[in-house]
Amino acid sequence: MGAVTELVNKKAVADAFSRAAASYEQAAELQRQSGESLLALAREQNLPLGNQVLDAGCGTGYFSRRWREMGKTVTALDISTGMLLRAQQQDSADSYLPGDIERLPLADNSVDISFSNLAVQWCNALPRALGELERVTRPGGVVLFSTLAEGSLNQLSQAWMKVDGRPHVNSFLTPDKIAEACAPFRHHVEFSQHTALFADVMSLMRSLKGIGATHIKGGRLGGLGGRQRLASLEKHYVRQEGKLPLTYRLVYGILYCE
């Protein structure tokens, strides 16, 4: 097999998120809902949670702050220095670490809980990302993660295909591939679906830009696009009750570290 092909340009991802840092918290409604669902799942499972938390892909630190409210000691990690700086300005965590989830700059067994909300879809290889999160988590601890599965953003992808024959949207892993990445560990995985409705293409594209999701693997989604192209996208977009729907297929996972 040779070396793992690096499909994701990590610098471009980091730069896109750094540019979005200021607008991220207003736009990141999906992130909040997903993270809260992940916390609720952890509570339902009645997990024996320790005190040291890694928030891997912390963004502006919203969930780092939530963990601290629960009395945890939090290390906030992100590949984007812009996001980390924003997290630090809001006093989100106890320590801040620039780093890549696929090469965590942490010792083995150094945290009790690794929490990663909607970040691992930006990694090249989910098995490697989960392996790293598991490596830094002590036996008896847990990895809590959420990600997106195949079919996410499909309405946008279909509309772009009608405009210029290209999907312009990241491809996400199938549920089978996600299950395969979890298979080496004792785990619990749940799938759910969330559809957001937008008044127009501009607000829909801004919501993606606001969460930094303007980078695509193997190419660029780029900025918001020319006015004509957006008008064309609006025309081809299939509406639901007069609005533009955008569906996210969400995955919530727990790995039990042993």
C-alpha positions in Angstrom: 0.0 0.0 0.0 2.9 2.5 0.5 2.3 5.8 2.2 -1.1 7.1 3.1 -2.2 9.6 0.5 -2.7 13.0 2.1 -5.9 14.2 0.4 -6.6 17.0 2.8 -4.5 20.2 2.5 -4.2 20.8 6.3 -2.9 24.3 5.9 -5.8 25.3 3.6 -8.2 23.9 6.2 -6.5 25.7 9.1 -6.5 29.0 7.1 -10.2 28.6 6.2 -11.1 28.1 9.9 -8.8 31.0 11.0 -10.6 33.3 8.6 -14.0 32.2 9.9 -13.0 32.5 13.6 -14.8 35.8 14.2 -18.1 34.7 12.6 -18.0 31.1 13.7 -20.0 31.2 17.0 -23.0 32.9 15.4 -23.1 30.5 12.5 -22.2 27.3 14.2 -25.7 26.3 15.3 -25.2 22.8 13.9 -22.0 22.4 15.9 -23.8 23.4 19.1 -26.7 20.9 18.5 -24.3 18.2 17.6 -22.0 18.7 20.6 -24.9 18.9 23.0 -26.3 15.6 21.6 -22.8 14.1 22.2 -22.8 15.3 25.8 -26.3 13.9 26.3 -25.3 10.6 24.9 -22.3 10.4 27.3 -24.7 11.2 30.2 -27.2 8.5 29.1 -24.4 5.9 29.0 -23.5 6.9 32.5 -19.8 6.9 31.8 -17.2 6.9 34.5 -15.7 10.2 33.6 -12.4 11.5 35.0 -11.2 15.1 35.2 -8.8 15.7 32.3 -10.5 16.5 29.0 -9.0 17.0 25.6 -11.3 19.1 23.3 -9.8 18.0 19.9 -10.8 20.4 17.2 -12.0 22.9 19.8 -12.8 25.7 17.3 -13.6 28.9 19.3 -13.8 26.9 22.5 -17.6 26.6 23.0 -17.5 23.0 24.3 -14.2 23.6 26.1 -16.2 26.1 28.2 -19.1 23.7 28.6 -16.6 21.0 30.0 -15.1 23.6 32.3 -18.6 24.5 33.6 -18.8 20.8 34.6 -15.7 21.2 36.6 -13.2 19.5 34.2 -9.7 20.5 33.4 -9.6 21.2 29.7 -6.9 21.1 27.0 -8.1 22.9 23.9 -6.5 21.7 20.6 -7.0 23.0 17.1 -5.1 23.0 13.8 -6.2 26.6 13.3 -4.2 29.2 15.3 -7.0 31.7 14.6 -9.6 29.5 16.3 -7.2 28.8 19.2 -6.6 32.5 19.7 -10.3 33.1 19.7 -10.8 30.3 22.3 -8.1 31.8 24.5 -9.6 35.3 24.3 -12.8 33.8 25.7 -10.9 32.0 28.5 -12.3 28.7 27.2 -9.7 26.1 28.6 -6.9 25.5 31.0 -4.3 25.0 28.3 -4.2 25.6 24.5 -2.4 23.4 22.0 -1.9 23.9 18.3 -2.1 20.4 16.7 -3.4 17.9 14.2 -5.8 15.2 15.4 -4.0 12.7 13.3 -0.7 13.4 15.1 -1.7 14.5 18.6 1.1 16.3 20.4 0.2 14.4 23.7 1.7 11.5 25.6 -0.1 8.1 25.7 -2.8 7.8 28.4 -2.6 11.5 29.3 -6.4 12.4 29.4 -9.6 10.8 30.8 -11.9 12.0 28.0 -11.1 12.9 24.4 -14.0 14.9 23.0 -14.1 15.8 19.3 -17.2 17.5 17.9 -17.5 17.7 14.1 -13.8 17.8 13.5 -12.6 14.3 12.3 -14.3 14.7 8.9 -11.5 17.1 8.1 -8.9 14.3 8.7 -7.3 12.2 5.9 -8.0 8.9 7.6 -10.7 8.3 10.3 -9.0 5.1 11.6 -5.9 7.1 12.2 -7.7 10.0 13.9 -9.7 7.6 16.2 -6.5 5.6 16.9 -4.7 8.8 18.1 -7.7 9.9 20.2 -7.7 6.5 21.8 -3.9 6.5 22.3 -3.9 9.6 24.4 -6.9 8.5 26.5 -6.2 6.4 29.6 -7.7 2.9 30.1 -11.1 3.3 31.6 -11.5 6.6 29.8 -13.6 7.4 26.7 -13.4 9.0 23.3 -16.5 10.9 22.4 -16.8 12.0 18.8 -19.3 13.3 16.2 -18.8 13.5 12.5 -20.7 13.7 9.2 -21.7 10.7 7.0 -22.3 10.3 3.3 -25.4 12.2 2.1 -24.5 15.3 4.1 -25.0 18.5 2.1 -26.5 16.4 -0.7 -29.0 19.1 -1.8 -26.2 21.6 -2.3 -24.1 19.0 -4.1 -27.0 18.2 -6.5 -27.7 21.9 -7.2 -24.0 22.5 -8.0 -23.9 19.5 -10.3 -26.7 21.1 -12.3 -24.8 24.4 -12.5 -21.4 23.2 -13.7 -21.2 19.4 -13.4 -19.1 19.5 -10.2 -20.3 18.7 -6.7 -18.2 21.4 -4.8 -18.9 19.5 -1.6 -16.6 17.3 0.5 -17.4 13.6 0.2 -18.1 12.0 3.6 -17.6 8.5 4.7 -20.3 5.9 4.4 -21.8 4.5 7.7 -20.0 1.2 6.8 -16.6 2.9 6.7 -17.3 4.7 9.9 -18.3 1.5 11.6 -15.1 -0.1 10.2 -13.0 2.7 11.8 -14.6 2.0 15.1 -14.4 -1.8 14.9 -11.0 -2.2 16.6 -12.4 -0.7 19.8 -15.4 -1.5 22.1 -17.7 1.2 20.9 -21.3 2.6 20.6 -22.3 4.5 17.5 -25.6 6.3 16.7 -26.8 8.0 13.5 -29.2 10.9 13.1 -30.2 13.4 10.5 -30.7 17.2 10.8 -32.1 19.5 8.0 -31.6 23.2 8.2 -33.7 25.5 6.1 -32.4 28.8 4.6 -34.2 31.7 3.0 -31.7 32.0 0.1 -28.5 30.6 -1.3 -26.5 33.5 0.2 -27.4 32.7 3.8 -26.9 29.0 3.2 -23.4 29.6 1.8 -22.6 32.0 4.6 -23.5 29.3 7.2 -20.9 27.0 5.6 -18.4 29.8 5.4 -19.2 30.7 9.1 -18.2 27.2 10.2 -15.0 27.3 8.1 -16.3 24.6 5.8 -15.1 26.3 2.6 -12.2 23.9 1.9 -12.8 20.7 0.0 -10.6 17.7 -0.2 -8.6 17.6 -3.5 -9.6 21.1 -4.5 -11.2 24.4 -3.3 -14.8 25.4 -2.7 -13.3 28.9 -2.7 -15.3 32.0 -1.7 -19.0 32.5 -2.1 -18.7 32.5 -5.9 -19.7 35.1 -8.5 -23.2 36.6 -8.4 -24.3 34.9 -11.6 -23.1 31.5 -10.4 -25.0 32.0 -7.1 -28.1 33.1 -9.0 -27.8 29.9 -11.1 -27.3 27.8 -8.0 -30.5 29.4 -6.4 -32.4 28.6 -9.6 -31.4 24.9 -9.6 -31.8 24.3 -5.8 -34.8 22.1 -5.0 -36.9 23.9 -2.4 -38.9 22.6 0.5 -41.8 24.8 1.6 -40.3 27.7 -0.2 -37.0 27.4 1.6 -33.6 25.8 0.7 -33.0 22.6 2.7 -29.5 21.5 3.7 -29.3 18.0 5.3 -26.6 16.8 7.6 -26.2 13.1 8.4 -24.7 13.1 11.9 -22.7 10.3 13.6 -22.2 10.1 17.3 -19.6 7.7 18.6 -18.2 6.5 22.0 -15.0 4.4 22.1 -14.4 2.7 25.5 -10.6 2.7 26.2 -9.4 -0.5 27.7 
